[in-house]
C-alpha cells in the first residue's frame, strides 16, 4: 500500500469516526444528556464524549463498525 493510499484511508476513517461521535452525541441528547465536551485530551488519552444527566457523568468512547456483527465482536 502506498503512502497516499494510507493517508486517504486514514482520512476516511477519521471522518467516519467524527460522524459516529456526532450521532452518539445526538442520541445521548435525545436521552436527556447534556454534552459537556467532545474529544477532550487527558494525560491518559482522549475522551470522545463527556455527558451528564442529573448526577450521572458519562465518559463515552465511541467506536464505529461496518456491521452489527463487527460491533458486537468489538
Steps between C-alpha positions, in 0.01 A plus 500: 500500500636841407532790740228689310258209532574472873438872544170477314388202710599682819311815398189295416522319835531829691200643315296189580608522864400866529163422344448215749581738788240750379236223471588375849469854639161547333378167639617593850326839476177327398540289815523817711877537530679832476823479302782658701786434258624342178843345443645606833874447539617347828844378612376143444339550159194655340140496625267495200195636684433625850130518582285557808142418594410592856769357726625260234824597327566287191846464349432362152734320261341490153585216261364470149480165324388399152240250622305400808696176516831687503369733769390210719843339464673823602 
